[in-house]
Amino acid sequence: MDACATGRRLTRDELESRRAEGERAAEDGIPLRGLIRAHLAAAQAVRPLPASGPLLAAVEQAVDAFVEGYERAQHQAVRQQEAARREFIDDLLYGGSDLGRLAERADRFGLRLSQSHAVAVAAGPEPYGDGYPVARGIESAVLARFPGRQILLTTKDGRLICVAPGDQPDVLAHFAERAHTVTHGGRVAIGRTHPGPGGVVHSYQEALNALDLALRMGLDGPVLHAVDLLVFPVLTRDRQAMADLVESVLGPLRAARGGARPLLDTLTAFFDSGCVSTEAARRLSLSPRALTYRLERIHTLTGADPADPLSRYTLQTAVIGARLLAWPDPGDG
């Protein structure tokens, strides 16, 4: 009323008091619409003043400062919620927290860690963050398809992630389909279902390992299931033994003209085509006769005949090991 009577602007302290009231109102969860109405009702109480210009100016300043404080508190709350969510996700995926405390915090984010969970991880041609349109679009699509489900969608290290109850594979399948589409051919890996708070970490690591394995092995297919790839960790569990096998069986291929790589690629195509020579030749853009020559050359150098069942098993295991170990080195031939 003093500002209306004199026509002066509100002082710095008066404006700051409005901002502080706005912050407190936001923290108490009072809807902004009702608060604006209350300011206008207060303005009605001083309407009998002769000039309305100072009144409107004072109301404008007061409401503007009040809303500024209200929004500032809301933004701060959002930042705190985002920080808490990011901390929870980091602890959930890396197991960096007390599991009991982690399970308590999980309820806030829609998860019950007493259940079994599985994790799907999608990697695209570019990194993605929580605020990216791709991430928001996938989250909206999955939650709209499965309303009320206990699902967590997030990002980590530029990848898209979906955590879902282990008895709901349809959720992860839909996530994989959407992620592959919106990332324009990105690859998705799905870890196995594991129980308890530590199960999410285990499934997440399996999905990451599956993506890495697909890259090293050149595996086809947009969706990889960790359960289908268990043989590879078994083969490399004793890395030194596998390295010895690869060197012992395939090392003689270095003596071939052009080095080991062309003949190693020949074996890879031969085994990937189910040991069907015509299909392997097609994949390598060779004539069947040229492929036969290469297979004979491999037999001569290694002493292992790809046509013999026992030798074939040894050769195929060594070829898998070579792909897992990135053998031979690029400069090694």
Disulfide bonds with the S-S distance in Angstrom:
none
